[in-house]
């Protein structure tokens, strides 16, 4: 252990690095919750500040800072003193997590943008659609009114009621051949009235 990390937590030292972090982190690595609470008090403001500078969103920064500190709790035993100070190790984790969050958010926005460009359906104004539908329905009603009562009844049962020729014949109490003729004549008149091409 290096002598510079032997001073108690909270004592000011040259370079601004809080003292005693290595000892605390080693204790955390052994599952010491009290040591983690003290370490948390020292690290949390620095971690949050760094993450907030990267993300610029307080809520997301709080989430990421929490994730970082959980990672410190879980990975404390992996810390290697020879590779740098505790603060540098923790702030490196924080910076990586913040950058990952930025990249993830950007990737999500890129996916949404690509999906929007590929979307085959475009937003449309429903009012014209409704007006056209109503006008066509009104035109069909007028054309149906132009049929004889027997033709209209047969066509309505078959096309709106879903009945077969035989069922229509039973409903209107007419021979099957007569119903077929009524329907054929009625459909020809409807086609002419609606201006449908043959």
N, C-alpha and C positions, 0 to 999 in steps of 0.2 A: 504494500500500500504506500502511496506517495505521501510525503509529509504535508504537502499543501492541502490535502483533503482531511487532515486530522482535526481541524478547528471545529467548534460547535456550530450547528446550523443557526443561521441568522446573524453571525458575526461578519462584518464587512471585511473584504480582502481585496488586494490589488487585482485589477482585471475584471471586477464586477461579478465573478463566478461565486454563487453561494457556496459556503463551506459545508463539508460533511456529506455531500450528496452520494459519494461512492459508498460510504458506510450504510447510509439509508437504503440505497438501491440493493446492496448485498443482503440486507435484512429483509427487504421486500421479496427478493429472490427466494428467501427461505419461508415466505408466507407470513411475515410480520405485518399485520394490518395497521398497527400503530405507526410503524415506520412509513408505511404507504401514505397514511394521513398527513404526516409531516412533509413527506416528499411532494404530495399533491399540493399542499399549501404553497410550496416554493415554486413548483413547475407550472401549475394551472394558469396563472396570469401570463407567463411568458409564452406558453403553448397557444393559449387563446389569442394573444396579440399577434403572433406570427400567422396563425390560420386566418384571422380576420383580415390581415393585410393582403392575403392571397385571394380569399373568397369574396370579401366586401359585403357579406351578408351575415348578419348577427346570428340568426337561427341556424343556418348551415354551419357557421363557425363553431357554435356551441356543440353541435352534434359531432363534428370532426374532432374537436378538442377532447370531448369525452371518449371517442374511439381511441384517440392517441393514448390517453391516460390508462385506459383499459389494456391497451397493448403493452404499455410500460409495466403494469401489474403482472400481466401474463408472461412477458418476456424478460423480466428483470434478470433472471439467471443467465441470459445470453449475453449480457453486457460484458465487453472486454475492455478493461481500463487502459490497456496499451494502445488502443485505437482512437482514443480521444476522451474528452470529459463527458460526464453524465449529461450535462446541459446540451452539449453538442449532439450527443447521441439522440436525446429526446427531441430536440428541435429538428434534427434530420428526419426522424419519423414523422413529426408534425408536418414538415414541409412536403414530404412525399405524399402523405394522406391528403393534404389540401390540394396538391397538384392533381392527384387521382380524382378527387371530387370535381375539379374544374373540367378535366378531360371527360369524365363520365357525363357531366351536364352537357358539355358541347356535343358529345356523341349522341346523346338523346335528342338534342335540338336538330342535329344533322339528319338523324333517322326520321324525325317528324317532317322535316322539310322535304326529304326525298319521297316519303310516303304521300305528302300533299301533292308533289309534282306528278306522281304516278297515278293518283286517284282518278279513276275514270269518270266519276260523277262530279259534276260541278254544281255548286249551289245555284239555285234558280228561284225566281219569284213564283210563288205558288198561285198568286191571284190570276195571272193569265191562264194557267193550267185549269183552274177551277172554272173560269169564265168559258173557256173553250168546251170543257166537259159539259157544262150546263147548256150551252147553245146546241151542242150535238144531241144531247138528250131531248131538248125541246123540239128540235127538228125531227128526230125519230118519232116522238109522240104525235106530231102533226101528220107525218106520213102514215103512221098506224091508224090515225083517225080517218084517213082517206080510204082505208080498206072497208070492205063490207063487214058486217058484224060477224059472219061465219068465218071469213078469212082471218080477221083480227083475233078472234077467239082461238082458232086452231094454231096460228103462228105464236100467240102468247103462251099457250100451254106448252108447245114444243120447245120454244127457244128461251123462255123465261122460267117455265116450270120444270123443264128438263124431261118432259114426258116423251115416250116413243110414239110413232104414228098410231100403233095399235091402242095405246093408252089414251091418246087424244080421241080416237074414234069412240072408245068406251065412254069417255067423259062428256062428249058432245052428242052421244047417242046417234052416230051416223056411220054408214058403211066405211070401211077402211079406204076403199078407192076414192070415195067422195072427199074424205079428209085429205088424202094426198093431193088431189086436184086443187082443193081450196088453198092448201099451203103453197103449192107451186105457183098458182096464180097470185096469191098474196105476196110471195117473195119477189116475184117479177115486178109487181107494182111498187113494192118498197124500194127495190133496186133503182127503178126509174125515178122515183120520188127523191131518193137520196143522191142521185147522180153518180152511182157507183159504176165503174167500167166493168164490162163483161169479161 
